[in-house]
Amino acid sequence: MQGRRRHRWYFVMMGVCLTTFVLAWAVVRLWSVPVAIGMCVFAAVIPPVAAVFANKRDPDDDWWNDPRWDDPRWDDPGHDRDRPDDEGR
């Protein structure tokens, strides 16, 4: 799934969250307070799920493939960790 689609789904999920909160306390509470509380509990679960879903890595993403990890001198004292050995020389 591409980043734009993930972001679109994130905003849709957050819109559902806000709509559920507003409907729970503006409309549903007039008929049933326990149902309104249940709707709020459901809406409270949506933001963490949306954040995890929006930050999920795609299989074709390569941001995690840092060339510094292949640096054999990574752990040597005094070695510049911000620049791999093959860079700049």
C-alpha positions as CSV (number, residue, x, y, z in Angstrom):
1,M,0.0,0.0,0.0
2,Q,1.4,3.4,-0.9
3,G,2.0,6.2,1.5
4,R,-0.8,8.4,0.1
5,R,-3.3,5.6,0.5
6,R,-2.1,5.0,4.1
7,H,-2.5,8.6,4.9
8,R,-6.0,8.8,3.3
9,W,-7.0,5.8,5.4
10,Y,-5.5,7.4,8.5
11,F,-7.6,10.6,8.0
12,V,-10.7,8.6,7.3
13,M,-10.2,6.6,10.5
14,M,-9.6,9.8,12.5
15,G,-12.7,11.4,10.9
16,V,-14.8,8.3,12.0
17,C,-13.3,8.7,15.5
18,L,-14.3,12.4,15.8
19,T,-17.7,11.7,14.2
20,T,-18.4,8.9,16.7
21,F,-17.5,11.1,19.7
22,V,-19.7,14.0,18.5
23,L,-22.6,11.7,17.7
24,A,-22.3,9.9,21.0
25,W,-22.6,13.0,23.1
26,A,-24.7,15.2,20.9
27,V,-27.3,12.7,19.8
28,V,-27.1,9.2,21.3
29,R,-26.8,10.3,24.9
30,L,-30.3,11.7,24.7
31,W,-31.6,8.1,24.3
32,S,-29.0,6.0,26.0
33,V,-26.0,7.1,28.1
34,P,-24.5,3.5,28.2
35,V,-24.5,3.3,24.4
36,A,-22.9,6.7,24.2
37,I,-20.2,5.6,26.6
38,G,-19.7,2.4,24.5
39,M,-19.4,4.5,21.4
40,C,-16.7,6.6,23.1
41,V,-14.8,3.5,24.1
42,F,-14.9,2.4,20.5
43,A,-13.8,5.8,19.3
44,A,-10.9,5.8,21.8
45,V,-9.5,2.7,20.3
46,I,-9.4,4.1,16.8
47,P,-6.4,6.6,17.1
48,P,-3.8,4.1,18.2
49,V,-4.9,1.7,15.5
50,A,-4.8,4.5,12.9
51,A,-1.3,5.5,14.0
52,V,0.0,1.9,13.8
53,F,-1.6,1.5,10.4
54,A,-0.3,4.8,9.0
55,N,3.3,4.0,10.1
56,K,3.3,0.5,8.7
57,R,6.3,-0.2,6.4
58,D,5.6,-1.2,2.9
59,P,7.6,-4.1,1.4
60,D,9.0,-1.9,-1.3
61,D,10.1,0.9,1.2
62,D,13.9,1.1,1.6
63,W,14.1,3.7,4.3
64,W,15.2,1.0,6.7
65,N,18.1,-0.1,4.6
66,D,20.8,2.2,6.0
67,P,24.2,1.7,4.3
68,R,25.9,2.5,7.6
69,W,24.8,-0.9,9.0
70,D,27.3,-2.6,6.5
71,D,30.2,-0.5,7.9
72,P,32.7,-3.0,9.5
73,R,34.2,-0.3,11.7
74,W,30.8,0.8,13.2
75,D,31.7,-0.1,16.8
76,D,35.3,1.1,16.7
77,P,36.0,4.0,19.2
78,G,36.4,7.3,17.5
79,H,34.8,6.2,14.3
80,D,32.4,8.6,12.6
81,R,29.1,6.8,12.7
82,D,27.3,9.4,10.6
83,R,29.4,8.6,7.5
84,P,30.1,5.1,6.2
85,D,33.7,4.1,5.4
86,D,33.1,4.3,1.6
87,E,31.7,7.8,1.7
88,G,33.8,10.8,1.2
89,R,37.2,9.1,0.6
